[in-house]
Amino acid sequence: MEKALKLITQLVGEARPEARQQVILALTNLIHSLETPDAMVQRIGGLVLQTSATVTAVDLGLFRLLAAAEGPVTVDSLAQKTSAEKPLLRRLLRFLAAIGMVDEVSKDTFAANHASRNMTAKIAEAGIKHYFYTVCPEYYALPDYLKNTGYKNPSDETHTAWHDAFKTDKGPFTWFSDHPDNMAYFNDYMASRRGPELSWLSVYPVRQEAANWSAGRPLYVNIGGNIGHQCAEFREKYPDIPGRVILQDLAHSIAAALPTPGVENMVHNFFEPQPVKGAKFYFLRGVCHNHPDHKVRQILEHTKAAMTSESVLLIDEIIPPEVGASLDATAHDMTMLAAFAGAERSEAQWKALFAEVGLRLVKTYLYNAPSYESVMDVRLA
């Protein structure tokens, strides 16, 4: 058994990211094949407890304390460094060990492992809180929502599982303005999800497409760009390309925008006419998946009306394959369904939407194969 596990670990360590996902899926299927019905119910039913316990450990700083230690740490020592009582810590850490988040070395003694160290990253701390406090409630509401709507594919963005979960008539991004902690978790998670090397800027020929562009004209308009991480990356990579770089989003996002030199901040609702005409690049990243088809058509139509024959609409999205999509991609799709009546669309679905509004897909540039993240070059038909 140990030899087999060692070989699997070696194979996973040597595999490319996309191949690693296949190994993980195969091992997950193996685990499922060994489970009894009761064991499967216990595992699936207890997933939220795993999230809850992990959030508590992050709040207490347990993963950081264990990871910083030179060896195993006792419950007594952890109790002295946190505000938690020893009996509670003992129970929490035993559960975390049972789900593989820490190692139980001996009685009341624990050590960091790979999972523990993963949870010390900023993306992990922000992400787990974003999921627990903002995303999970809509998952809980989803079964009743689907039952009450007759199991129809959601298309009404004004009534989703999100609205039922939070008992609000506001959509998530409007709701964020009244809930700064949730907005901070979301912003920190989105900013840390991937490094600049995993970006559309690594594959798209910006310099070639923007050749001979003049300084006074709008070069890059980031529509729905949140607080401006994409604008900052664009300006950092291409500081010498002339033209205006413009961030657009709702007022609460613009109020928190990064102070990036050379970036103009503009309050704009992308369901209203695009005020910046004739830009070279109109860029939408992770915007359209937040909306059902009829709202995406509105965004596309407003952008198209501002475009000229020189303009390029760049749409940066997860574009899953028609068959065999990964857990991450399908989970994203179900999350968009629950929160926005949105979707992660295939390339065929995108082409159909473009054709409906008089646009055409020129080319899709894949830049992050494991997650299917791609940027689409879209122009006037």
N, C-alpha and C positions, 0 to 999 in steps of 0.2 A: 504493500500500500504506500509506504513512504517513498519507494522508488518511483511509483507511478505519479505521485503528487509532485515530486521533484522534477520529473520530466515535463509535466504539464506546466509547472512554474517557469521552467526554462523556455518552453515553446512560447508561452505568453510574453515573456520578457523579450524575446527575439522577434516577435511578430510585428508587422505594421499595424497602425491603429485600427484600420478597417478589418484586418484579419483577427485582431484581438477581440473585436466584438463577436465574431463568429465563434471563437473559442468559448467566450463567456456564455453565449446562447446555448452552445452544445452542453456545457457543464450545468447550466440552469435546467435544461431539459432532462439531464441525467438525474439531478436532484429530485425533480418532479416525479420521475419514473419510480423513485424509491419511496415516495411518500404514501402513507395511508390517507384515506379521506379525512380522518380526524386531524392528522398532522398538517395536511394542506389547509384545512380551515383555521387551525391555530396560527399557521404562518401568515396567511393572507389577512385574517381577521386582526392579527396583532401588528400589522405594518405601521399603523398610526402610532402605536405605543413605541415602536422603534424610533420614529420621528420625534415623538414627545420626549423620550429619554435623551436623545441626542441633543435636542435644543437645550434641555436642562443642563447637560454636561458642558455645552458651549457657554451658557450663562455663568456657570461656576468656574469656567476656565480649566476644567479637568484635562482636556486633551492637550492644552498648552503646557500645563504643569507636568504631565506625564512625558510629553515629548522633550521637554527641557531637562528632565532628570537624566543623570548618567546611568541609572539602573532602575530596578523596580522601586516602587514607592508604596509605603504603607498607608492604610486608611487613617491612622493617627496623624501622619504627616500631612495628608491632604486635608483633614479636618482643621488643622491649625492654619492652613493657607487659604481656606475658604470659609464661608459663613455657615456651612452645612454641618449638621450633627452627624456623628459617626454612624449611628444605626441607619440613617438615611443614605449616607454615602456608600456604606457596605452593600445595601440592597440595590442601589442604582448601578454601582460598578459591577456587581455580579450579573445583572441583566445585560449591561453593555458587553461584558465578556461573553455571555451566552450568544449574543448576536455578532460577535467578532469585531466589535469596535475597540476593545482593549484586550490585553492578555491577562489572565489570572495566573499569577506565578505560584502563589501559595496562599494560605489562609490570610485574608485581609491585606494582601499584597498584590499590586497590579503594575503593569508596564505598558508602555506605548507600543503599538504595532503599525503596520502600514495604514490601516484605516484611521487610527488615532491621528497620525501625522497628516493625513489628507484633511482632517477636520480642523487643522490649525491654519489652513490657508484662508485668506480673506474671502475668496469666492465661496468657500464652503460655509463659513460662518454666516455670511450674508444670504447665501442661497438657501440654507436650511431654514432660516427664519422667514425668508420670503415665502417658501413653500408652506411652512407650518401656519403662519399667521394670515397669509393672503390667498394662497392657492388651495390648501386643503379644505377650507370651508365650502368652496364651490364643488369639490369632489363629493363631499357629504350630501350636498343638496341635489346632485345630479340624478340619482335614481328616481326620486319623487318628481323632479322637474320633467324628466322624459316620460314618466308614466302619465302625468297630468296633461302633457301636450300630445298624447297619443303616439308616442315614439316616432315623431316626425323629425327629420333632419333640421336642426335649428336654423332659422333664417331671420328671426326678429331680434335685432341687437338691443332693443329696449326691454326685452324680458328674457333673461337667460338664467341658468343655475346660479350665476353670480348674484343676480338681483335677489333671488330667493334666499340665498345663503346669508347675505348681509342686510336683508330687509331694507333695501334702498331702491330708489328709482334712478340713481346715478350709475354711470358706467365706471369701470375700474379707474381710468385715468383722471376723471373728474373727482371721483371719491378720494383719490390719493391726496388731493389738495387739502382735505380736511383730516388726513391721517399721515402726518409727516414721518412717523416711524416706519410705516409700511412702505411709503415712497422711498425712504432711505435704503431699506433692505433691497427693494427692486433696483434702484439706481446702482447701488454697490455691486449687486449680483450681475447686472447687465454689463457694467464696466469691466468686470473681472473675468467674464466667461471665457474669453479667448484673448490671446496676445495679438499684437499688431502683425505678426507673421502669418496669422490665420485671418486674412482680410481680403476683400475684393481687390484692394490696392496691390496685392501681390500677383495678381493674374491679369488685371485689365490694363490695356495700353493707353493710360491717361495721357501721357506726354504726346503720343502719336495723334490721338484724337483731338487734343487741344492745341495742336501746332498753329502758330500765327494768331492766337487769340489775343485780343487787345485788353489793356489794363482796365478801362472804364466799364467793360461789359461784365455781366454776371457769369462767373465761371462754374460755380458749384453751389447748388441750392439743396441743402439737406432738409427735406420735408418731413416733419414729425420727428426731428432729430433729438428729442429729449433735452439733455443739458449740454450736448455738443461734443461728445467724445469722437464721433465720426469726423466732424469738422476739424477738430484738433489733429487727428491722424492725417487727414488730407493735407492740411496746411504744413504739417511737419514733414511729410514725405515730398511735397511739391512746393516749397517756399518760393521758387523762382518762376513758376507759371503765373503770368499776369491774369488779373481778373478778380472779381469780387467773390468771396466765400461767405455764404449766408446760412445761418441756422434759423429754422422755423419750427415753432411749436406753440402750445397753449401758454397762457400767461404764467401759470405756476411753474412750468418747466423753464421758461425763459428767465424767470426771476432767480432761478438757481443755476443758471448757465455758467459754464467754465469761462474764466477770463482769458480767452485765447487771443493773442494779438493777431490782427488781420482777419478776424471773424466778426461779421455783423450779426446781431441778434434781432430777430423779428417775430413778434407775436402774430401767429397765423393759424387759422383753422383750415385743415386741408379739405374740408367739405364745402369750403367757399372758394370763389374764383382765385386762381393763383396770381398774386400781384406782381411777381417778378417775371417779366417777359423775355423770351429769347435767350435763356441761359444755355450754356453748353451742356452742362450735366444737371439733371434733376434726379436726386437720389432719395430712394425710399428703402430703409432697412428695417425689416421686421415690423412694418406698418400694416401692410395689406392682410397679413394672416390674422390680424385682430378684428377683421370685419367680414360680414357675409358678402356674397357676390354683388348684390345691388349697391352696396356702399362702396365696394372696390371700384365698380364702374364709375361712380361719382368722382372718386379720387383721380382715376385715370382720365376722365373727361375734362376735369379742371386743369390737370397738368397738360394734357394734349392741347388745350386752347391757348396755352402760354408758349408752346413749343414752336420753333421754326424748323426749316429743313436741316439746319445745322445742329439742332438739339438732339440729345440722347437722354432717354429716360432709363435710369439704372435702378433695377429692383432687386434688392438683396434679400433672399428668403431661403428657408429650408425647402428644397424641392425633392420630395421623396420619390422613389421609384414606384411604378404601378404595382409591383409584386415584390414581396420580401423586405419591406421597410423595417427599419430597426425599432427597438423598444423606445429609444429617445425620440425618434421622429413621430412615432404613432402616439406617444404620450403627449408630445407637444400638440399634435392635432386634436386630441381629446380635450386638452386644456383650453385650446382656442375655442372649441365647441362649447365648453361649459361656461367660459367667461364672456365670450363676445359673439357667439354664433358664427365664429370665424373658422378658418381651416388652414392646414398646410397643404398646398395644392401641388399636383404633379405638373410637369411641363405641358402635357396635353390640356389640362384644365386652364393653365395660363394662356396658352395659345387661343383657346376658345374665347376667353375674356378679352384679350387684345383685339381679336377680330370683330367683336361686338361693338367696339368703340373706335375703330379705324386706326388701330396701331398694329405693328408687326414685330415679332421677335426675330432679331437678327442673329444673335448667338447667346448661348448660355455658357458662362465661365464658372466651372467648379473650382472652389478654392479650399474646401474642407471636406474631403471625401467621407470620413466616418459619419459626419452629421448631415451630409448632403447640402451644406450651405453653398449657395451659388449666387452669382450676380447675372441678371439678364440684361442684355443690351436691346432696348426697345425703341423703335423710331416710328415716325409717321408712316402710315401705309401708302 
